[in-house]
């Protein structure tokens, strides 16, 4: 009889050939032969063929059942594996370490703790506690289910520990983010003369995700080098990511360059992600091109990463090119890639919202990220009616409403001052149990304050845990916009006393509060001490707030001096704020200079023309107004009309100047003209009374 040398063959064709040979040679009734065939078919993901062999066996042993269970687990059919194990027990088949090891692997992947605890009781009943496979799998199951204390108890009772046991326990502590115990276990492992391997170091490296761990990262890298594992693929890739997360893109690049022959696609993706995290988009694009020149095929992670690098106007061309490439390679229907493309277009500017919505509408499979992205885009660019309609569609399509969706729709309610609708969304957030989420609370505060109900905004603020700056910032903005700047500043000092970590938005709120109540010197002092006292360097928006602060107080020269002294080039937001200050102060000379710069740098922005026309109008310089309007016509710039909203009987009605799109347009204008006539009659009557009195 020919030997069954096909035990390690995984090619389906070879398994089928050997199956035929077994039938021809009459060895198909042999348990050992059948077990090999079942194992071969399951390795080839042909579970139906494996089950056919199993069903036709006249005799079966534990290995036969174990092979099928392993096949179910490897194909992700965890429920079927569990049912098969129960059938195995009902048939009186003795379970061994491999049976427990396989089923516990599936339970760990599916995080079904309750089932794992049942298997644990079976291990105890069948006296398999000393079996290294069963114990290691049990430990791994508890670790992956987040029960590291139970995993530790299993570990301590193990009579024999191997590297798999140690690594499973370390991975469990890594999973819950316990840096101290993870590294302590590695030290214990070495003390017990157990050498760490790639399965030890790779999880540990994922813990080091903050610049405070940089020195620890250097020490761990030294240990990895000492054990000769620096260029082991999983460790190599994790080291690149860890250095990037610890704030050192230079070390990540050095690691990437140190071993070109060890690179796989994961390595390239790790370096690509590192460049994007450190805002080195140019290097990211170069790396992407190098990757393709070497003949590597980018995967979903590669595409989503490089698309995310297109975050503004400078990368607009690259973003469109990547969109074309995605279509060319046939990945436009991939949900993660479509989500990335939507986010990219939304980040560019409002003109691309139509493109983003087209991608959304074309998607066959939309996930929660898809819905939230387009909803946030509508909310962000003031397309509030679209946002509310989309939110309604989300609910009709039984989409899960999370804190991102609630935050976006509440912002749209705020923009439209739709109080009744905002209150309904508030009730929905209460039912969903998300009203205490800091971002939902922040949006509720914003909505109530924009609708004029600062007391309700304060009640929302008081109901939250107030342990981060998010809700504090919102309530300070609310009081500042309501002209209660001093209350906002009192909140800032209270925030400081309670040791709440501040961010750059906190100081935007503080400077806005100072601006609205005319505290110029106090605002100036806040700007100067931000970095020295609070570790927050001033950003563009802080300088814009300070320019507005000086402009409102009539101190235009100080505003101009501040812009000239900025440590970086002012953007359009700062220049427009200065132009607005010129309008308030009536300085036509400076206004002309600022407007000339803005018209040259961004000739399509209608706000500049409107502000300049307004300044000329106050000074009755009609020729200059005509020049500005002519320039707008020549450049094809149109003033975007302002919209007004009114909420009536739980319905939003929108209008703009001379609008005729409303279905009740005729009745509205009839009533409007009637009111104007009444006002005119009233004014004439008052004038006659005044003349009679004066006469």
C-alpha positions as CSV (number, residue, x, y, z in Angstrom):
1,X,0.0,0.0,0.0
2,X,1.3,3.5,-0.9
3,X,2.1,5.7,2.1
4,X,-0.3,8.6,2.8
5,X,2.4,11.2,2.3
6,X,-0.3,13.9,1.7
7,X,-0.7,14.7,5.4
8,X,0.6,18.3,5.1
9,X,-0.8,19.0,1.6
10,X,-3.3,21.8,1.6
11,X,-4.0,22.0,-2.2
12,X,-7.6,21.1,-2.7
13,X,-6.8,19.3,-6.0
14,X,-4.2,17.1,-4.2
15,X,-6.7,16.3,-1.3
16,X,-9.3,15.2,-3.9
17,X,-6.7,13.1,-5.7
18,X,-5.7,11.4,-2.4
19,X,-9.4,11.0,-1.5
20,X,-9.9,9.1,-4.8
21,X,-6.8,7.0,-4.2
22,X,-8.1,6.0,-0.7
23,X,-11.4,4.9,-2.3
24,X,-9.5,3.0,-5.0
25,X,-7.1,1.3,-2.6
26,X,-9.9,0.4,-0.1
27,X,-8.4,2.5,2.7
28,X,-11.4,4.8,2.9
29,X,-12.7,2.8,5.9
30,X,-9.6,3.6,7.9
31,X,-10.2,6.1,10.7
32,X,-6.7,7.6,10.4
33,X,-7.1,8.1,6.6
34,X,-10.5,9.8,7.1
35,X,-9.2,12.0,9.8
36,X,-6.5,13.2,7.4
37,X,-9.0,13.9,4.7
38,X,-11.3,15.8,7.0
39,X,-8.3,17.9,8.2
40,X,-7.2,18.5,4.6
41,X,-10.6,19.6,3.5
42,X,-11.1,22.0,6.5
43,X,-7.7,23.6,5.8
44,X,-8.9,24.2,2.3
45,X,-12.1,25.9,3.7
46,X,-14.2,23.1,2.1
47,X,-16.2,22.3,5.2
48,X,-19.1,20.7,3.3
49,X,-16.7,18.1,1.9
50,X,-15.2,17.5,5.3
51,X,-18.7,17.0,6.8
52,X,-19.5,14.5,4.0
53,X,-16.4,12.4,4.8
54,X,-17.3,12.6,8.5
55,X,-21.0,11.5,7.9
56,X,-19.8,8.5,5.8
57,X,-17.4,7.2,8.5
58,X,-18.4,3.9,10.0
59,X,-16.2,4.6,13.0
60,X,-15.0,7.9,14.5
61,X,-12.7,8.8,17.3
62,X,-12.1,12.1,19.2
63,X,-9.7,13.3,16.5
64,X,-12.5,13.0,13.9
65,X,-14.8,15.2,15.9
66,X,-11.9,17.6,16.8
67,X,-11.1,18.1,13.1
68,X,-14.6,19.2,12.3
69,X,-14.8,21.5,15.3
70,X,-11.5,23.1,14.2
71,X,-12.9,23.5,10.7
72,X,-16.0,25.3,12.0
73,X,-13.8,27.6,14.1
74,X,-11.4,28.5,11.3
75,X,-14.3,29.3,9.0
76,X,-15.8,31.6,11.7
77,X,-18.9,29.4,12.2
78,X,-18.7,29.6,16.0
79,X,-22.3,28.7,16.7
80,X,-22.1,25.6,14.6
81,X,-18.9,24.6,16.3
82,X,-20.6,24.9,19.7
83,X,-23.6,22.8,18.5
84,X,-21.2,20.2,17.2
85,X,-19.3,20.0,20.5
86,X,-22.7,19.4,22.3
87,X,-23.4,16.6,19.8
88,X,-20.0,15.2,20.5
89,X,-20.8,15.1,24.3
90,X,-24.2,13.6,23.7
91,X,-22.6,10.8,21.7
92,X,-20.4,10.0,24.6
93,X,-17.1,10.9,22.8
94,X,-14.4,11.8,25.3
95,X,-13.2,15.4,25.0
96,X,-9.4,16.0,25.1
97,X,-7.1,19.1,25.3
98,X,-7.5,19.6,21.5
99,X,-11.3,19.7,21.8
100,X,-11.2,22.3,24.5
101,X,-8.4,24.2,22.8
102,X,-10.4,24.5,19.5
103,X,-13.7,25.5,21.0
104,X,-12.2,28.0,23.4
105,X,-10.4,29.6,20.5
106,X,-13.8,30.2,18.9
107,X,-15.4,31.4,22.1
108,X,-12.5,33.9,22.5
109,X,-12.9,35.2,19.0
110,X,-16.6,35.6,19.6
111,X,-16.1,36.9,23.1
112,X,-18.8,34.6,24.5
113,X,-17.7,34.6,28.1
114,X,-20.7,32.6,29.4
115,X,-19.9,29.8,27.0
116,X,-16.3,29.9,28.0
117,X,-17.2,29.5,31.7
118,X,-19.3,26.4,30.8
119,X,-16.2,24.9,29.0
120,X,-14.1,25.8,32.0
121,X,-16.5,23.7,34.2
122,X,-16.2,20.8,31.7
123,X,-12.4,21.0,31.9
124,X,-12.6,20.8,35.7
125,X,-15.1,17.9,35.6
126,X,-13.0,15.9,33.1
127,X,-9.8,16.6,35.0
128,X,-8.1,18.3,32.1
129,X,-6.7,21.1,34.2
130,X,-3.1,19.9,33.7
131,X,-3.4,19.8,29.9
132,X,-1.2,22.6,28.5
133,X,-3.4,23.1,25.4
134,X,-6.7,23.3,27.3
135,X,-5.2,25.6,30.0
136,X,-3.5,27.9,27.5
137,X,-6.7,28.2,25.5
138,X,-8.7,28.9,28.7
139,X,-6.3,31.6,29.7
140,X,-6.5,33.1,26.2
141,X,-10.3,33.1,26.3
142,X,-10.5,34.9,29.6
143,X,-7.9,37.5,28.5
144,X,-9.7,38.2,25.2
145,X,-13.0,38.5,27.0
146,X,-11.4,41.2,29.2
147,X,-11.3,39.1,32.4
148,X,-7.6,39.4,33.1
149,X,-8.1,38.6,36.8
150,X,-9.6,35.2,35.8
151,X,-6.9,34.7,33.3
152,X,-4.3,35.3,36.0
153,X,-5.9,32.8,38.3
154,X,-5.8,30.1,35.5
155,X,-2.2,31.1,34.8
156,X,-1.2,30.7,38.5
157,X,-2.7,27.2,38.7
158,X,-1.0,25.9,35.5
159,X,1.5,23.2,36.4
160,X,3.4,23.8,33.1
161,X,3.7,27.2,31.4
162,X,4.9,27.8,27.9
163,X,5.5,30.9,25.8
164,X,1.9,30.7,24.5
165,X,0.6,31.0,28.1
166,X,2.8,33.9,29.0
167,X,2.0,35.8,25.7
168,X,-1.8,35.2,26.1
169,X,-1.7,36.7,29.6
170,X,0.5,39.7,28.5
171,X,-1.9,40.3,25.5
172,X,-4.8,40.3,28.0
173,X,-3.3,43.0,30.1
174,X,-2.4,44.9,26.9
175,X,-6.0,44.7,25.8
176,X,-7.2,46.5,28.9
177,X,-4.4,49.0,28.6
178,X,-2.5,48.0,31.8
179,X,1.0,49.2,30.9
180,X,2.5,48.4,34.4
181,X,1.3,44.7,34.6
182,X,2.1,44.0,30.9
183,X,5.8,45.0,31.3
184,X,5.9,43.4,34.8
185,X,4.9,40.1,33.3
186,X,7.6,40.3,30.6
187,X,10.2,40.8,33.4
188,X,8.7,37.8,35.3
189,X,8.8,35.8,32.1
190,X,12.5,36.4,31.7
191,X,13.2,35.6,35.4
192,X,11.6,32.2,34.8
193,X,14.1,31.7,32.0
194,X,11.4,31.9,29.3
195,X,12.6,33.8,26.3
196,X,10.3,36.5,25.0
197,X,9.4,36.1,21.3
198,X,7.6,38.1,18.6
199,X,4.2,37.2,20.3
200,X,5.5,39.0,23.4
201,X,6.9,42.1,21.9
202,X,4.3,42.9,19.3
203,X,1.4,43.4,21.8
204,X,3.6,45.4,24.1
205,X,4.6,47.8,21.3
206,X,0.9,48.7,20.8
207,X,0.7,50.0,24.3
208,X,3.2,52.7,23.6
209,X,1.0,55.3,22.0
210,X,1.9,58.6,23.6
211,X,5.1,60.7,23.7
212,X,5.3,60.2,27.5
213,X,6.4,56.6,26.7
214,X,9.3,57.6,24.4
215,X,12.0,56.6,26.8
216,X,10.3,53.3,27.6
217,X,10.0,52.7,23.8
218,X,13.8,53.1,23.5
219,X,14.4,50.6,26.3
220,X,12.0,48.1,24.7
221,X,13.6,48.5,21.3
222,X,16.9,47.7,23.0
223,X,15.5,44.5,24.5
224,X,14.1,43.6,21.1
225,X,17.5,44.1,19.5
226,X,19.1,42.0,22.2
227,X,16.8,39.1,21.4
228,X,17.5,39.4,17.7
229,X,13.8,40.1,16.8
230,X,14.1,43.6,15.4
231,X,13.5,42.5,11.9
232,X,10.9,39.8,12.7
233,X,8.0,41.0,10.5
234,X,5.3,41.6,13.2
235,X,7.7,43.3,15.6
236,X,9.3,45.3,12.8
237,X,6.0,46.7,11.7
238,X,4.8,47.4,15.3
239,X,8.0,49.2,16.1
240,X,7.5,51.7,13.2
241,X,4.0,52.4,14.5
242,X,5.1,52.7,18.1
243,X,7.8,55.2,17.4
244,X,5.3,57.3,15.4
245,X,2.8,57.2,18.2
246,X,5.5,58.2,20.7
247,X,6.1,61.3,18.7
248,X,9.2,60.4,16.8
249,X,8.7,60.3,13.0
250,X,12.5,60.3,12.6
251,X,12.9,57.0,14.5
252,X,10.0,55.5,12.7
253,X,11.6,56.4,9.3
254,X,15.0,55.1,10.5
255,X,13.3,51.8,11.5
256,X,11.5,51.6,8.1
257,X,14.8,52.2,6.2
258,X,16.8,49.7,8.4
259,X,15.6,46.6,6.8
260,X,14.1,46.9,3.2
261,X,14.0,43.1,2.7
262,X,11.7,42.6,5.7
263,X,9.0,44.9,4.4
264,X,5.6,43.7,3.5
265,X,2.4,45.7,2.7
266,X,1.7,46.2,6.4
267,X,5.2,47.8,6.8
268,X,4.4,50.3,4.0
269,X,1.0,51.0,5.6
270,X,2.5,51.6,9.0
271,X,5.0,54.1,7.6
272,X,2.2,55.8,5.5
273,X,0.0,56.1,8.6
274,X,3.0,57.6,10.5
275,X,3.5,60.3,7.9
276,X,-0.2,61.2,8.0
277,X,-0.4,61.3,11.8
278,X,2.6,63.7,11.7
279,X,0.9,65.8,9.0
280,X,3.7,65.1,6.5
281,X,1.3,64.7,3.5
282,X,4.0,65.3,0.9
283,X,6.1,62.4,2.2
284,X,3.0,60.2,2.4
285,X,2.2,60.8,-1.3
286,X,5.9,60.0,-2.2
287,X,5.7,56.8,-0.2
288,X,2.5,55.8,-1.9
289,X,4.0,56.3,-5.3
290,X,7.1,54.3,-4.3
291,X,4.9,51.5,-3.1
292,X,3.1,51.3,-6.5
293,X,6.4,51.6,-8.5
294,X,7.6,48.5,-6.6
295,X,4.6,46.6,-7.9
296,X,2.9,46.2,-4.5
297,X,-0.9,46.1,-4.7
298,X,-2.4,48.6,-2.2
299,X,-5.1,47.2,0.1
300,X,-8.2,49.0,1.6
301,X,-6.1,50.3,4.5
302,X,-3.6,51.8,2.1
303,X,-6.2,53.6,0.1
304,X,-8.2,54.9,3.1
305,X,-5.0,56.2,4.6
306,X,-3.7,58.1,1.6
307,X,-7.2,59.5,0.9
308,X,-7.3,60.8,4.5
309,X,-4.0,62.7,3.7
310,X,-6.1,64.9,1.3
311,X,-7.2,67.3,4.0
312,X,-7.4,70.7,2.3
313,X,-7.1,72.8,-0.7
314,X,-3.4,72.0,-1.5
315,X,-4.2,68.3,-1.8
316,X,-7.4,68.9,-3.9
317,X,-5.8,67.6,-7.2
318,X,-4.3,64.5,-5.5
319,X,-7.7,63.7,-3.9
320,X,-9.4,63.7,-7.3
321,X,-6.6,61.6,-8.8
322,X,-7.0,59.1,-6.0
323,X,-10.8,59.0,-6.6
324,X,-10.0,58.2,-10.3
325,X,-7.6,55.5,-9.3
326,X,-10.1,53.9,-6.9
327,X,-12.6,53.7,-9.8
328,X,-9.9,52.3,-12.1
329,X,-9.0,49.4,-9.8
330,X,-12.7,48.7,-9.2
331,X,-12.9,49.6,-5.5
332,X,-15.5,52.4,-5.6
333,X,-18.1,50.2,-4.0
334,X,-15.9,49.4,-1.0
335,X,-17.7,50.9,2.0
336,X,-14.5,52.0,3.9
337,X,-13.1,53.6,0.7
338,X,-16.3,55.4,-0.1
339,X,-16.5,56.7,3.4
340,X,-12.9,58.0,3.1
341,X,-13.7,59.7,-0.2
342,X,-16.8,61.3,1.3
343,X,-14.8,62.6,4.3
344,X,-12.2,63.9,1.9
345,X,-14.6,65.9,-0.2
346,X,-16.4,67.3,2.9
347,X,-13.0,68.5,4.3
348,X,-12.2,70.3,1.0
349,X,-15.0,72.9,1.1
350,X,-18.8,73.3,0.8
351,X,-18.6,73.2,-3.0
352,X,-17.8,69.5,-2.9
353,X,-20.8,68.5,-0.7
354,X,-22.7,67.5,-3.9
355,X,-19.8,65.2,-4.9
356,X,-19.8,63.7,-1.4
357,X,-23.6,63.1,-1.5
358,X,-23.3,61.5,-4.9
359,X,-20.9,59.0,-3.5
360,X,-23.2,58.4,-0.6
361,X,-26.2,57.9,-2.9
362,X,-24.3,55.5,-5.1
363,X,-23.2,53.2,-2.2
364,X,-24.8,49.7,-2.2
365,X,-23.8,49.1,1.5
366,X,-23.9,52.1,3.9
367,X,-22.7,51.7,7.4
368,X,-23.1,54.0,10.4
369,X,-19.9,55.9,9.4
370,X,-21.4,56.6,5.9
371,X,-24.6,58.1,7.4
372,X,-22.8,60.1,10.0
373,X,-20.2,61.5,7.6
374,X,-22.8,63.0,5.2
375,X,-25.0,64.2,8.1
376,X,-22.0,65.9,9.7
377,X,-21.1,67.5,6.3
378,X,-24.6,68.9,5.9
379,X,-24.5,70.3,9.4
380,X,-21.0,71.7,9.1
381,X,-21.8,73.7,6.0
382,X,-25.1,75.1,7.1
383,X,-27.2,72.8,5.0
384,X,-29.5,72.3,7.9
385,X,-32.7,71.3,6.1
386,X,-30.7,68.5,4.3
387,X,-29.3,67.4,7.6
388,X,-32.7,67.1,9.2
389,X,-34.1,65.2,6.3
390,X,-31.2,62.8,6.3
391,X,-31.6,62.3,10.1
392,X,-35.3,61.4,9.4
393,X,-34.1,58.9,6.7
394,X,-31.7,57.4,9.2
395,X,-34.5,56.6,11.6
396,X,-36.8,55.3,8.9
397,X,-34.0,53.0,7.7
398,X,-33.5,51.7,11.3
399,X,-30.0,53.1,11.5
400,X,-28.4,53.2,14.9
401,X,-28.3,56.8,16.1
402,X,-25.1,57.4,18.0
403,X,-23.5,60.5,19.6
404,X,-22.1,61.7,16.3
405,X,-25.5,61.8,14.7
406,X,-27.1,63.4,17.7
407,X,-24.4,66.1,17.8
408,X,-24.7,66.9,14.1
409,X,-28.5,67.1,14.0
410,X,-28.6,69.3,17.2
411,X,-26.1,71.7,15.6
412,X,-28.5,72.0,12.6
413,X,-31.4,72.6,15.0
414,X,-29.3,75.4,16.5
415,X,-28.5,76.9,13.2
416,X,-32.2,77.1,12.3
417,X,-33.2,78.1,15.8
418,X,-35.7,75.2,15.7
419,X,-36.4,74.9,19.4
420,X,-39.3,72.5,19.2
421,X,-37.4,70.1,16.9
422,X,-34.3,70.4,19.1
423,X,-36.4,69.5,22.1
424,X,-37.7,66.4,20.3
425,X,-34.1,65.3,19.5
426,X,-33.3,66.0,23.2
427,X,-36.0,63.6,24.2
428,X,-34.8,61.0,21.7
429,X,-31.2,61.3,23.1
430,X,-32.7,60.7,26.6
431,X,-34.5,57.5,25.4
432,X,-31.2,56.4,23.7
433,X,-29.3,56.9,27.0
434,X,-26.8,59.3,25.2
435,X,-27.8,62.6,26.8
436,X,-24.8,62.3,29.2
437,X,-22.3,61.9,26.4
438,X,-20.1,65.0,26.5
439,X,-20.5,65.7,22.8
440,X,-24.3,65.4,22.9
441,X,-24.4,67.5,26.0
442,X,-22.2,70.1,24.3
443,X,-24.5,70.2,21.3
444,X,-27.6,70.5,23.5
445,X,-26.0,73.5,25.3
446,X,-25.2,75.1,22.0
447,X,-28.7,74.4,20.6
448,X,-30.5,75.9,23.7
449,X,-28.2,78.9,23.8
450,X,-28.7,79.6,20.1
451,X,-32.4,79.4,20.5
452,X,-32.3,82.0,23.3
453,X,-32.8,79.7,26.2
454,X,-29.6,80.1,28.2
455,X,-31.2,78.8,31.4
456,X,-32.0,75.4,29.6
457,X,-28.4,75.4,28.3
458,X,-27.1,75.8,31.9
459,X,-29.4,73.0,33.1
460,X,-27.9,70.7,30.5
461,X,-24.4,71.8,31.5
462,X,-25.1,71.1,35.2
463,X,-26.5,67.6,34.4
464,X,-23.3,66.4,32.8
465,X,-20.2,65.1,34.7
466,X,-18.1,68.1,33.6
467,X,-14.8,66.3,33.7
468,X,-13.6,67.5,30.3
469,X,-13.4,70.9,28.5
470,X,-16.1,70.1,25.9
471,X,-19.2,71.1,27.8
472,X,-17.4,73.9,29.6
473,X,-16.4,75.5,26.3
474,X,-20.0,75.3,25.0
475,X,-21.6,77.0,28.0
476,X,-18.9,79.7,27.9
477,X,-19.7,80.4,24.3
478,X,-23.4,80.4,25.1
479,X,-23.0,83.1,27.8
480,X,-20.6,85.1,25.6
481,X,-23.1,85.2,22.7
482,X,-25.9,86.2,25.2
483,X,-23.8,89.3,26.2
484,X,-23.0,87.7,29.6
485,X,-19.3,87.7,29.1
486,X,-18.5,88.1,32.8
487,X,-20.4,84.8,33.6
488,X,-18.4,83.1,30.9
489,X,-15.1,84.4,32.5
490,X,-16.3,83.3,36.0
491,X,-16.8,79.8,34.5
492,X,-13.3,79.9,33.1
493,X,-11.9,80.6,36.6
494,X,-14.1,77.9,38.1
495,X,-12.8,75.5,35.4
496,X,-9.2,76.5,36.3
497,X,-9.9,75.9,40.1
498,X,-11.4,72.4,39.4
499,X,-8.3,71.5,37.3
500,X,-10.2,70.8,34.2
501,X,-7.8,70.4,31.3
502,X,-8.2,73.3,28.9
503,X,-7.8,73.2,25.1
504,X,-7.5,75.8,22.4
505,X,-11.3,76.1,22.0
506,X,-11.5,77.2,25.7
507,X,-9.5,80.3,24.9
508,X,-11.5,81.0,21.8
509,X,-14.5,81.1,24.1
510,X,-12.7,83.3,26.6
511,X,-11.5,85.8,24.0
512,X,-15.0,85.9,22.5
513,X,-16.4,86.7,25.9
514,X,-13.9,89.5,26.4
515,X,-14.7,90.9,22.9
516,X,-18.5,91.0,23.6
517,X,-18.2,92.9,26.8
518,X,-15.3,95.1,25.8
519,X,-12.6,93.7,28.2
520,X,-9.8,94.6,25.8
521,X,-6.8,94.6,28.2
522,X,-8.0,91.3,29.8
523,X,-8.4,89.7,26.4
524,X,-4.9,90.9,25.4
525,X,-3.5,89.4,28.6
526,X,-5.2,86.0,27.9
527,X,-3.6,85.9,24.4
528,X,-0.2,86.7,25.8
529,X,-0.3,84.1,28.6
530,X,-1.9,81.2,26.8
531,X,1.3,79.4,26.0
532,X,3.4,80.4,29.0
533,X,0.7,79.7,31.7
534,X,-1.4,77.0,30.1
535,X,0.8,75.3,27.5
536,X,-1.5,76.1,24.6
537,X,0.1,78.1,21.8
538,X,-2.2,80.6,20.1
539,X,-3.7,79.5,16.8
540,X,-5.2,81.4,13.8
541,X,-8.6,81.6,15.4
542,X,-7.2,83.1,18.6
543,X,-5.6,85.9,16.6
544,X,-8.9,86.4,14.7
545,X,-10.7,86.8,18.0
546,X,-8.1,89.3,19.3
547,X,-8.4,91.3,16.1
548,X,-12.2,91.4,16.6
549,X,-11.6,92.4,20.2
550,X,-9.5,95.4,19.2
551,X,-11.9,96.3,16.3
552,X,-15.0,96.4,18.5
553,X,-13.2,98.7,20.9
554,X,-12.2,101.0,18.1
555,X,-8.5,100.3,18.6
556,X,-7.8,99.6,14.9
557,X,-4.1,100.3,14.9
558,X,-3.6,97.7,17.6
559,X,-5.5,95.2,15.6
560,X,-3.3,96.0,12.5
561,X,-0.1,95.7,14.6
562,X,-1.2,92.4,16.0
563,X,-1.8,91.0,12.5
564,X,1.7,92.2,11.4
565,X,3.3,90.6,14.5
566,X,1.7,87.2,14.1
567,X,4.3,84.3,14.2
568,X,2.8,82.8,11.1
569,X,1.1,84.0,7.9
570,X,-2.4,85.3,8.6
571,X,-5.2,83.4,6.7
572,X,-8.3,84.7,5.1
573,X,-10.3,84.4,8.4
574,X,-7.9,86.9,10.1
575,X,-7.9,89.3,7.1
576,X,-11.7,89.3,6.9
577,X,-11.9,90.0,10.7
578,X,-9.6,93.0,10.2
579,X,-11.7,94.1,7.2
580,X,-14.8,93.9,9.5
581,X,-12.9,96.0,12.1
582,X,-12.1,98.6,9.4
583,X,-15.9,98.8,8.6
584,X,-16.7,99.4,12.3
585,X,-14.0,102.1,12.6
586,X,-14.6,103.7,9.2
587,X,-11.0,103.4,8.1
588,X,-11.3,103.3,4.3
589,X,-7.6,103.4,3.5
590,X,-6.7,100.3,5.6
591,X,-9.9,98.6,4.4
592,X,-8.9,99.1,0.7
593,X,-5.4,97.6,1.5
594,X,-6.9,94.5,3.2
595,X,-9.6,94.1,0.6
596,X,-7.0,94.3,-2.2
597,X,-5.1,91.5,-0.6
598,X,-8.2,89.4,-0.1
599,X,-9.5,90.0,-3.7
600,X,-6.1,88.9,-5.1
601,X,-5.7,85.8,-2.9
602,X,-9.3,84.6,-3.1
603,X,-11.1,86.4,-5.9
604,X,-14.1,84.1,-5.7
605,X,-15.0,84.8,-2.0
606,X,-18.2,87.0,-2.1
607,X,-17.8,88.1,1.6
608,X,-14.9,90.5,0.7
609,X,-17.0,92.3,-1.9
610,X,-20.0,92.6,0.4
611,X,-17.9,94.0,3.3
612,X,-16.1,96.5,1.0
613,X,-19.4,97.6,-0.6
614,X,-20.9,98.1,2.9
615,X,-17.9,100.3,3.9
616,X,-18.3,102.5,0.8
617,X,-22.1,102.6,1.4
618,X,-21.6,104.1,4.9
619,X,-19.3,106.8,3.5
620,X,-21.7,107.4,0.5
621,X,-19.0,106.7,-2.0
622,X,-21.4,105.5,-4.8
623,X,-18.7,105.3,-7.5
624,X,-16.6,102.9,-5.5
625,X,-19.7,100.7,-4.9
626,X,-20.4,100.6,-8.6
627,X,-16.8,99.6,-9.2
628,X,-17.0,96.7,-6.7
629,X,-20.3,95.5,-8.3
630,X,-18.8,95.6,-11.8
631,X,-15.8,93.6,-10.5
632,X,-18.2,91.0,-9.1
633,X,-20.0,90.7,-12.5
634,X,-16.7,90.4,-14.4
635,X,-15.4,87.7,-12.1
636,X,-18.7,85.9,-12.0
637,X,-19.0,86.3,-8.2
638,X,-22.5,86.2,-6.8
639,X,-23.6,87.2,-3.3
640,X,-25.0,84.1,-1.6
641,X,-28.4,85.1,-0.3
642,X,-29.1,84.9,3.5
643,X,-31.9,82.6,4.6
644,X,-34.4,82.9,7.4
645,X,-36.2,80.1,9.1
646,X,-39.4,80.0,11.2
647,X,-40.7,77.0,13.1
648,X,-44.5,76.7,13.1
649,X,-46.5,73.8,14.3
650,X,-43.5,71.5,14.3
651,X,-42.6,72.4,10.7
652,X,-39.6,74.4,9.5
653,X,-40.3,77.1,6.8
654,X,-37.3,78.8,5.1
655,X,-37.2,82.0,3.1
656,X,-34.7,84.4,1.5
657,X,-35.0,87.8,0.0
658,X,-37.8,88.0,-2.7
659,X,-38.3,84.3,-2.5
660,X,-41.2,82.7,-4.3
661,X,-40.5,79.0,-3.7
662,X,-42.7,78.5,-0.7
663,X,-46.0,76.7,-1.5
664,X,-48.0,79.4,0.5
665,X,-46.1,82.2,-1.3
666,X,-49.2,84.1,-2.5
667,X,-50.8,84.2,1.0
668,X,-47.5,85.3,2.6
669,X,-47.0,88.2,0.2
670,X,-50.7,89.3,0.5
671,X,-50.3,89.4,4.3
672,X,-46.9,91.1,4.0
673,X,-48.1,93.8,1.8
674,X,-51.1,94.3,4.1
675,X,-48.8,94.8,7.1
676,X,-46.6,97.2,5.1
677,X,-49.7,99.3,4.2
678,X,-50.8,99.4,7.9
679,X,-47.3,100.5,8.9
680,X,-47.3,103.2,6.2
681,X,-50.7,104.4,7.4
682,X,-49.5,104.4,11.0
683,X,-46.4,106.3,10.2
684,X,-48.3,108.9,8.2
685,X,-50.8,109.3,11.1
686,X,-47.9,109.8,13.6
687,X,-46.3,112.4,11.3
688,X,-49.6,114.4,11.1
689,X,-49.9,114.3,14.9
690,X,-46.2,115.4,15.2
691,X,-46.7,118.3,12.7
692,X,-49.9,119.4,14.5
693,X,-48.1,119.3,17.8
694,X,-45.1,121.3,16.4
695,X,-47.5,123.8,14.7
